[in-house]
Amino acid sequence: MALSLDPRPYGYNPQASFTGTFPTVGYESELTWVGNSSVIDVTSKATVATTINIYQSPTQSDNDRKTIFTKTLSADEYFYKRFALKGLFYAVEVLNTNSVEGKLSLITAGVLHSQFAASTFLNSRIEIDADTTLYRTGNDWNVDMVRGIHTDFTKVNIKGLLEDTNPNTTRTVGLQNYNFVVDATDDLYIYNPNANDNSTGTGARSVKIIYVDGNDTIQELDYNLVSGGSVFPLFIQGKAVHRVIVETTGSGKQNAGQITVTNSTQTAIYASVEPGTNVSQSAIYLVPTNQQLMLQDVNIAGTGMSGKIRIIERNYASGINYSIGDFKINSVYQQLTYTINALISAGTVVMVNYIPDAGAAAVNTLINVNINGVLCPLIDNF
């Protein structure tokens, strides 16, 4: 007996669909009546970068329509999402971001059943784009965020390590003896004095530098190390460095000496890779443009010279520091967790300083700091 498909729950809408050559001016449908549907399906893929906008309206007038969703898509990025209807009419607009002609496939349809949402297999690479009024079954949200499935949100760990026999001056954890006071974009340089750290040596041969440029945008640079005792220009400008990672090494499998990202005069330190660690552990993070950093909690473990650990929110433009929390450190090993739940805006630096007590005796000091956070997009204005 042949099975029959009931076409009534699903209705393809040719008035809000498009397949073919995608013009540079983009595509926009007319406001379309939803009929008896309660959900609309939208799926899109283009060979060029696009921005997709979804509108809903109580009437068939463009003056009454409101934006309910917008998303920027890269070339060849697959998009699928369902929207619960909140009006009698809807329209779909696809902007051609780069104004370069390409190919576009855009399909929309109305669906009768509302208790269904786009979901994914537990190990799928298809993005989860959570619906607000529909049901979705998936992994724990935090697990999928760490795994990179929720692409609009990024797990951030601000890690800092201070190890010194006599840290007798205020310093930003992980930046050697430097207290981060930078408040302007500058040319970045690299300093790797150990002769084994070069493109053919037994130590570190190349590094990846993750930094924030003058526009508060996160950038990456892959750099092949050059031997010598001088600073070398990276030919980039930046405000802060989030991390430096040794990518390739010689037979030693680790950086033989200290690797420092600095300025031309070595009066400012942006990041430091200590010998044998292969990664910088600097407790500093500049929140990039159009995003917010939600700080969740801080974990501190350490022992050593009497002083305090200060978590700082720094206004980059003004150079003003604001204390989020102070914690005592001394020769007795301590470990503590502090819940912050603070929202840090773009252009703001989160950093951790060690401030020694006046006249404190020199003691071998080891302090580990880890701040858990989530980098979030700005809240939509619709």
C-alpha positions as CSV (number, residue, x, y, z in Angstrom):
1,M,0.0,0.0,0.0
2,A,1.5,3.3,-1.0
3,L,1.8,6.1,1.6
4,S,0.4,9.4,0.7
5,L,1.8,12.8,1.8
6,D,-0.7,15.3,3.1
7,P,0.4,18.6,1.5
8,R,-1.8,20.8,3.7
9,P,0.5,21.4,6.7
10,Y,3.3,22.7,4.4
11,G,2.8,25.4,1.7
12,Y,5.6,26.6,-0.5
13,N,5.4,30.4,-1.1
14,P,6.8,31.4,-4.5
15,Q,6.1,35.1,-3.8
16,A,8.8,35.1,-1.1
17,S,11.2,32.7,-2.8
18,F,14.0,33.3,-5.3
19,T,16.4,31.0,-7.2
20,G,18.8,32.1,-9.8
21,T,21.3,34.9,-10.5
22,F,21.6,37.2,-7.4
23,P,21.8,40.8,-8.5
24,T,24.0,43.4,-6.9
25,V,21.0,45.3,-5.6
26,G,19.8,42.2,-3.7
27,Y,16.3,40.7,-3.4
28,E,13.2,41.8,-1.5
29,S,9.8,40.1,-1.6
30,E,6.4,41.8,-1.3
31,L,4.5,41.5,2.0
32,T,2.8,38.1,1.7
33,W,-0.3,36.8,3.4
34,V,0.4,34.0,5.9
35,G,-2.9,32.1,5.1
36,N,-3.6,29.5,7.7
37,S,0.1,29.0,8.6
38,S,1.4,29.5,12.2
39,V,5.1,29.2,11.3
40,I,7.2,30.2,8.3
41,D,10.2,28.3,7.1
42,V,13.1,30.2,5.6
43,T,16.1,28.6,4.0
44,S,18.9,30.4,2.1
45,K,22.3,29.9,0.5
46,A,24.2,32.3,-1.7
47,T,27.6,32.3,-3.4
48,V,28.3,35.8,-2.1
49,A,28.1,37.4,1.4
50,T,24.5,38.4,2.3
51,T,22.4,39.9,5.0
52,I,19.0,38.4,5.5
53,N,16.1,40.4,7.0
54,I,12.7,39.0,8.0
55,Y,9.7,41.4,8.4
56,Q,6.2,40.9,9.7
57,S,3.2,43.3,9.5
58,P,-0.4,43.4,10.6
59,T,-1.3,44.9,7.2
60,Q,0.0,44.8,3.6
61,S,1.6,48.2,4.0
62,D,5.3,48.7,4.1
63,N,4.7,51.5,6.6
64,D,3.5,49.0,9.2
65,R,6.1,46.3,8.9
66,K,8.7,45.6,11.6
67,T,12.0,43.8,11.5
68,I,11.8,40.6,13.6
69,F,15.2,39.1,12.6
70,T,18.4,40.0,10.8
71,K,21.6,38.0,10.3
72,T,24.8,38.5,8.2
73,L,25.9,35.4,6.3
74,S,29.2,34.7,4.6
75,A,29.5,33.3,1.1
76,D,28.2,29.7,0.7
77,E,26.9,29.7,4.3
78,Y,23.7,27.6,4.7
79,F,20.9,29.2,6.6
80,Y,17.7,27.6,8.0
81,K,15.3,28.9,10.6
82,R,11.6,28.8,11.5
83,F,9.7,31.8,12.8
84,A,6.5,31.9,14.8
85,L,4.1,34.3,13.1
86,K,3.0,37.4,14.9
87,G,1.2,39.2,12.0
88,L,-0.9,38.5,8.9
89,F,1.8,39.4,6.5
90,Y,5.6,38.8,6.2
91,A,8.4,39.6,3.8
92,V,12.0,38.4,3.2
93,E,14.9,40.6,2.1
94,V,18.3,39.4,1.1
95,L,20.9,42.2,0.8
96,N,24.0,41.6,-1.4
97,T,26.6,42.7,1.1
98,N,29.6,43.1,-1.2
99,S,27.6,44.2,-4.3
100,V,29.0,41.4,-6.4
101,E,26.7,39.3,-8.6
102,G,26.3,35.7,-7.6
103,K,23.8,32.9,-7.2
104,L,21.0,32.8,-4.6
105,S,18.6,30.0,-3.5
106,L,15.9,31.3,-1.1
107,I,12.9,29.2,-0.3
108,T,10.1,30.2,2.1
109,A,7.1,28.2,3.1
110,G,4.2,28.3,5.6
111,V,3.7,25.5,8.1
112,L,0.6,24.7,10.1
113,H,2.3,23.0,13.1
114,S,4.0,25.4,15.5
115,Q,5.5,23.1,18.1
116,F,8.6,22.3,16.0
117,A,11.9,24.0,15.7
118,A,15.1,23.7,13.7
119,S,17.4,21.3,15.6
120,T,20.6,19.4,15.0
121,F,22.1,16.0,15.6
122,L,24.3,16.1,18.7
123,N,27.5,16.2,16.7
124,S,26.3,18.1,13.7
125,R,28.1,21.1,12.2
126,I,24.8,22.7,11.4
127,E,24.4,25.9,13.5
128,I,21.8,26.0,16.2
129,D,19.8,29.2,15.9
130,A,17.5,29.0,18.9
131,D,13.8,29.9,18.3
132,T,12.0,31.8,21.0
133,T,8.5,30.3,20.9
134,L,9.2,26.9,19.5
135,Y,10.6,23.7,21.1
136,R,14.1,22.5,20.4
137,T,15.9,19.4,21.6
138,G,19.7,19.5,21.9
139,N,22.7,19.4,24.2
140,D,23.2,21.6,27.3
141,W,23.5,25.1,26.0
142,N,26.9,25.8,27.6
143,V,28.3,22.5,26.2
144,D,27.3,23.5,22.7
145,M,28.7,27.0,23.2
146,V,32.1,25.7,24.2
147,R,32.0,23.3,21.2
148,G,31.4,26.3,18.9
149,I,27.9,25.3,17.8
150,H,26.3,28.6,19.0
151,T,28.3,30.7,16.7
152,D,27.1,34.1,17.9
153,F,28.4,33.4,21.4
154,T,32.1,32.6,22.3
155,K,33.5,31.1,25.5
156,V,36.2,33.3,26.9
157,N,38.8,32.3,29.5
158,I,41.0,35.1,30.7
159,K,44.0,33.2,32.1
160,G,47.0,34.7,33.9
161,L,50.1,33.3,35.5
162,L,52.5,35.1,37.8
163,E,55.7,33.3,38.9
164,D,58.5,35.4,40.5
165,T,60.9,35.4,43.4
166,N,60.3,39.0,44.3
167,P,57.3,40.7,42.6
168,N,57.8,44.0,44.4
169,T,56.0,46.3,42.0
170,T,52.4,46.5,40.8
171,R,52.0,44.4,37.6
172,T,49.4,42.9,35.4
173,V,49.4,39.2,35.9
174,G,51.3,37.5,33.0
175,L,52.9,40.7,31.6
176,Q,56.2,40.2,33.4
177,N,56.7,43.3,35.6
178,Y,54.6,45.6,33.5
179,N,51.4,47.3,34.7
180,F,49.2,47.7,31.7
181,V,48.5,51.4,31.1
182,V,48.2,51.5,27.3
183,D,45.4,53.8,26.1
184,A,46.1,54.2,22.4
185,T,46.7,52.2,19.3
186,D,50.4,51.5,18.6
187,D,52.7,49.6,16.3
188,L,53.3,46.1,17.7
189,Y,56.8,44.5,17.8
190,I,58.1,41.1,18.9
191,Y,61.2,40.3,21.0
192,N,62.6,36.8,21.2
193,P,66.2,37.0,22.3
194,N,66.9,33.3,22.6
195,A,68.9,32.2,19.6
196,N,67.0,28.8,19.4
197,D,63.7,30.6,18.8
198,N,63.7,31.2,15.1
199,S,62.3,29.8,11.9
200,T,64.9,27.0,11.7
201,G,65.8,26.6,15.4
202,T,65.2,23.9,17.9
203,G,62.8,26.1,19.9
204,A,59.7,28.1,18.7
205,R,59.7,28.6,15.0
206,S,56.3,30.4,14.4
207,V,53.6,31.9,16.5
208,K,50.0,33.0,16.2
209,I,49.1,36.4,17.6
210,I,45.5,37.1,18.5
211,Y,45.1,40.8,19.0
212,V,42.6,43.7,18.9
213,D,43.3,46.3,16.2
214,G,42.7,50.0,16.2
215,N,39.0,49.4,15.3
216,D,38.5,47.2,18.3
217,T,38.2,44.1,16.0
218,I,39.8,40.8,16.8
219,Q,42.5,39.8,14.3
220,E,45.0,37.0,13.9
221,L,48.6,37.1,12.6
222,D,50.8,34.1,11.9
223,Y,54.4,35.1,12.2
224,N,57.7,33.2,11.5
225,L,60.3,34.1,14.2
226,V,63.6,35.8,13.3
227,S,66.6,35.2,15.4
228,G,68.5,38.0,17.0
229,G,68.5,40.2,20.1
230,S,66.5,43.1,18.7
231,V,62.8,43.9,18.5
232,F,61.2,43.1,15.1
233,P,58.2,44.9,13.7
234,L,55.0,42.8,13.1
235,F,53.7,45.5,10.7
236,I,50.4,45.6,12.5
237,Q,48.8,48.1,14.9
238,G,46.9,47.1,17.9
239,K,45.4,48.1,21.2
240,A,45.8,44.8,23.1
241,V,46.9,41.2,22.6
242,H,44.6,38.4,23.8
243,R,46.9,35.5,23.3
244,V,50.2,34.4,21.7
245,I,50.5,30.7,20.7
246,V,53.6,28.8,19.6
247,E,52.4,27.1,16.4
248,T,55.5,25.2,15.2
249,T,58.7,24.3,16.9
250,G,62.0,22.5,16.3
251,S,63.1,19.3,18.1
252,G,62.7,21.0,21.5
253,K,58.9,21.1,21.1
254,Q,58.7,24.4,23.1
255,N,59.9,27.9,23.1
256,A,63.5,28.0,24.4
257,G,63.3,31.6,25.8
258,Q,60.8,34.3,26.5
259,I,58.8,35.7,23.7
260,T,57.3,39.2,24.2
261,V,54.9,41.3,22.1
262,T,55.9,44.9,22.9
263,N,56.2,48.4,21.4
264,S,59.2,49.8,19.5
265,T,60.9,51.0,22.7
266,Q,60.0,48.0,24.8
267,T,58.3,50.4,27.3
268,A,54.9,48.6,27.0
269,I,54.2,44.8,27.1
270,Y,51.2,43.4,25.4
271,A,51.8,39.7,25.9
272,S,54.5,37.3,27.2
273,V,55.2,33.7,26.5
274,E,57.4,32.4,29.3
275,P,60.1,29.9,28.4
276,G,58.9,26.4,27.8
277,T,55.1,27.2,28.1
278,N,54.2,27.7,24.3
279,V,51.4,30.1,25.1
280,S,51.0,33.4,26.8
281,Q,49.0,33.5,30.0
282,S,48.3,37.2,30.4
283,A,45.2,38.2,32.5
284,I,44.0,40.9,30.1
285,Y,41.1,41.0,27.6
286,L,39.8,43.9,25.5
287,V,36.2,43.5,24.5
288,P,35.8,43.9,20.7
289,T,33.4,46.2,18.9
290,N,29.7,45.4,18.7
291,Q,30.0,42.8,21.4
292,Q,29.7,42.5,25.2
293,L,31.5,40.3,27.6
294,M,29.5,38.6,30.4
295,L,31.9,37.8,33.2
296,Q,30.7,34.8,35.2
297,D,33.2,33.9,37.9
298,V,36.9,34.2,38.7
299,N,39.1,31.5,40.1
300,I,42.3,32.4,42.0
301,A,44.9,30.0,43.4
302,G,48.2,31.2,44.7
303,T,50.8,31.6,47.4
304,G,53.7,34.0,47.9
305,M,54.7,37.5,48.7
306,S,52.1,39.4,50.7
307,G,49.8,41.6,48.6
308,K,46.5,41.6,46.9
309,I,44.9,40.5,43.6
310,R,42.7,43.2,42.0
311,I,40.3,42.5,39.2
312,I,40.0,45.7,37.1
313,E,37.5,47.1,34.5
314,R,39.6,49.6,32.6
315,N,38.1,52.3,30.3
316,Y,40.6,52.1,27.4
317,A,39.9,55.6,26.0
318,S,40.3,57.4,29.3
319,G,42.8,55.0,31.0
320,I,40.7,55.0,34.2
321,N,40.7,51.7,36.2
322,Y,37.7,50.5,38.2
323,S,38.1,47.8,40.8
324,I,35.7,44.8,40.5
325,G,37.2,42.9,43.4
326,D,40.3,42.7,45.7
327,F,41.6,39.5,47.1
328,K,44.4,39.0,49.7
329,I,47.4,36.8,48.9
330,N,50.2,35.7,51.2
331,S,52.6,32.8,51.9
332,V,49.7,30.5,52.9
333,Y,48.3,28.7,49.8
334,Q,44.8,29.9,48.9
335,Q,42.2,29.0,46.4
336,L,38.9,30.8,45.9
337,T,36.1,31.3,43.5
338,Y,34.3,34.6,43.2
339,T,31.0,35.0,41.3
340,I,31.0,38.2,39.3
341,N,28.1,38.1,36.8
342,A,29.0,41.5,35.3
343,L,28.4,42.8,31.8
344,I,31.4,44.5,30.2
345,S,30.9,46.8,27.2
346,A,32.9,47.0,24.0
347,G,36.1,49.0,24.2
348,T,36.6,48.1,27.9
349,V,39.6,46.1,29.2
350,V,39.2,43.4,31.8
351,M,42.6,42.8,33.6
352,V,44.0,41.4,36.8
353,N,46.8,43.2,38.7
354,Y,49.0,42.0,41.6
355,I,49.7,44.8,44.1
356,P,52.4,43.9,46.7
357,D,52.2,45.2,50.2
358,A,54.6,48.0,51.0
359,G,57.8,46.6,52.4
360,A,56.7,43.0,52.1
361,A,59.5,40.4,52.3
362,A,60.6,38.7,49.1
363,V,58.9,35.3,48.7
364,N,58.7,32.9,45.8
365,T,55.3,33.7,44.4
366,L,53.0,31.6,42.2
367,I,49.6,33.0,41.3
368,N,47.1,31.5,38.8
369,V,44.0,33.4,37.7
370,N,41.2,32.2,35.4
371,I,38.1,34.3,34.6
372,N,35.2,32.6,32.9
373,G,33.2,34.7,30.5
374,V,31.0,34.6,27.4
375,L,31.4,37.0,24.5
376,C,27.9,38.0,23.4
377,P,26.5,39.9,20.5
378,L,24.7,43.2,21.2
379,I,21.0,42.9,21.9
380,D,19.0,43.5,18.7
381,N,17.1,46.8,18.4
382,F,14.0,45.1,17.2
